């Protein structure tokens, strides 16, 4: 199948019209290009921004919301079913428990990702005073001489 080659002049003529009235109407008016994908490629090639029609913008936003909402519902169902399984099964092996909790964890992370929330910690939190005190205490215990069992400090 032979595809027609368009000149830069034809492409620019199309893009000028499309910038005013959108891809679909420009394609109908001029009779070319054959596909929206080709028209979009031309826009990228010549760095021309073609705005979507208001209806397409609303439709795109609704489709995005619908996909996200459906995924959130599915992830919540996975979490609920995983928790039910953990709570109802009396004799879960360690491996079964690990598999179920990993599934629940992935569902929670997916939900967070969809909602734009952090899915991991990067260590930018500042330690609390309690954290610092515990760290200092542990450090002191590690460096202090440990008395031999059964001996008391005589205070020489």
C-alpha positions as CSV (number, residue, x, y, z in Angstrom):
1,X,0.0,0.0,0.0
2,X,1.5,3.3,-1.2
3,X,1.3,6.1,1.3
4,X,1.3,9.6,-0.1
5,X,4.2,11.8,0.9
6,X,3.1,15.3,1.9
7,X,5.3,18.4,1.4
8,X,6.3,20.6,4.3
9,X,4.0,23.3,2.8
10,X,1.0,20.9,3.0
11,X,1.9,19.8,6.5
12,X,2.3,23.4,7.7
13,X,-1.0,24.3,6.0
14,X,-2.7,21.5,7.9
15,X,-1.1,22.4,11.2
16,X,-2.1,26.1,10.8
17,X,-5.7,25.1,10.3
18,X,-5.6,22.4,13.0
19,X,-4.2,24.9,15.6
20,X,-7.3,26.9,15.0
21,X,-10.0,24.3,14.8
22,X,-8.5,21.0,16.0
23,X,-7.3,17.8,14.3
24,X,-10.6,16.2,13.4
25,X,-12.2,19.3,11.7
26,X,-8.9,20.1,9.9
27,X,-8.7,16.6,8.5
28,X,-12.3,16.7,7.4
29,X,-11.8,20.1,5.7
30,X,-8.6,19.4,3.9
31,X,-9.1,15.7,3.3
32,X,-5.7,14.8,4.7
33,X,-3.8,13.2,6.5
34,X,-5.4,9.8,6.7
35,X,-5.0,9.4,10.4
36,X,-4.9,11.3,13.6
37,X,-1.6,9.7,14.4
38,X,0.0,11.1,11.3
39,X,-1.4,14.6,12.1
40,X,-0.1,14.3,15.6
41,X,3.4,13.3,14.3
42,X,3.4,16.4,12.1
43,X,2.5,18.5,15.1
44,X,5.4,17.1,17.1
45,X,7.8,17.4,14.1
46,X,7.1,21.1,13.7
47,X,6.6,21.7,17.4
48,X,3.0,22.9,17.0
49,X,0.6,22.5,19.9
50,X,-2.9,21.4,18.9
51,X,-5.4,21.7,21.7
52,X,-8.0,19.0,22.2
53,X,-11.6,20.1,21.9
54,X,-13.4,20.8,25.1
55,X,-15.5,17.7,24.8
56,X,-12.4,15.5,24.2
57,X,-10.7,17.1,27.2
58,X,-13.7,16.3,29.4
59,X,-13.9,12.8,28.0
60,X,-10.2,12.2,28.6
61,X,-10.5,13.4,32.2
62,X,-13.5,11.2,32.8
63,X,-11.8,8.2,31.3
64,X,-8.8,8.7,33.6
65,X,-11.0,9.1,36.7
66,X,-13.0,6.0,35.7
67,X,-9.8,3.9,35.3
68,X,-8.4,5.1,38.6
69,X,-11.7,4.6,40.5
70,X,-12.0,1.0,39.1
71,X,-8.4,0.2,40.1
72,X,-9.0,1.7,43.6
73,X,-12.1,-0.5,44.1
74,X,-10.2,-3.6,42.9
75,X,-7.2,-2.9,45.2
76,X,-9.6,-2.4,48.2
77,X,-11.2,-5.7,47.4
78,X,-7.8,-7.4,47.4
79,X,-7.0,-5.9,50.7
80,X,-10.3,-6.8,52.2
81,X,-10.1,-10.4,51.0
82,X,-6.5,-10.8,52.1
83,X,-7.4,-9.6,55.6
84,X,-10.4,-11.9,55.8
85,X,-8.2,-14.8,54.8
86,X,-5.6,-14.0,57.4
87,X,-8.2,-13.6,60.1
88,X,-10.3,-16.7,59.3
89,X,-7.6,-19.3,58.6
90,X,-6.4,-20.9,61.8
91,X,-3.5,-23.0,60.4
92,X,-1.7,-20.7,58.0
93,X,1.9,-21.7,57.4
94,X,4.6,-19.1,57.4
95,X,4.8,-19.3,53.6
96,X,1.1,-18.8,53.1
97,X,1.0,-15.9,55.6
98,X,3.9,-14.3,53.8
99,X,2.3,-14.7,50.4
100,X,-1.0,-13.1,51.6
101,X,0.6,-10.2,53.3
102,X,2.8,-9.5,50.3
103,X,-0.3,-9.4,48.1
104,X,-2.0,-7.0,50.5
105,X,1.1,-4.9,50.7
106,X,1.2,-4.6,46.9
107,X,-2.4,-3.7,46.8
108,X,-1.8,-0.9,49.3
109,X,1.2,0.4,47.4
110,X,-0.8,0.4,44.1
111,X,-3.6,2.3,45.8
112,X,-1.1,4.8,47.1
113,X,0.5,5.2,43.7
114,X,-2.9,5.8,42.0
115,X,-3.7,8.4,44.6
116,X,-0.4,10.1,44.2
117,X,0.9,9.2,47.6
118,X,4.4,8.1,48.5
119,X,5.0,4.4,48.1
120,X,8.4,4.3,49.7
121,X,10.4,6.2,52.3
122,X,13.6,7.9,51.2
123,X,15.1,8.6,54.6
124,X,14.5,12.4,54.7
125,X,12.7,12.3,58.0
126,X,14.6,13.8,60.9
127,X,15.0,11.5,63.9
128,X,13.0,12.3,67.0
129,X,14.5,13.1,70.4
130,X,13.5,9.6,71.5
131,X,15.3,8.1,68.5
132,X,18.5,10.1,69.3
133,X,18.3,9.1,73.0
134,X,17.9,5.4,72.1
135,X,20.8,5.6,69.6
136,X,23.0,7.2,72.2
137,X,22.1,4.7,74.9
138,X,22.8,1.8,72.5
139,X,26.1,3.4,71.5
140,X,27.0,3.8,75.2
141,X,26.1,0.2,76.0
142,X,28.2,-1.1,73.1
143,X,31.3,0.9,74.1
144,X,31.1,0.4,77.9
145,X,33.1,-2.5,79.5
146,X,30.8,-5.3,80.2
147,X,31.3,-6.8,83.7
148,X,32.0,-10.5,83.9
149,X,29.0,-12.4,85.1
150,X,29.0,-12.8,88.9
151,X,31.4,-9.9,89.6
152,X,30.4,-6.6,91.1
153,X,32.0,-3.3,90.4
154,X,34.2,-2.6,93.4
155,X,34.8,1.1,92.7
156,X,38.6,0.8,93.2
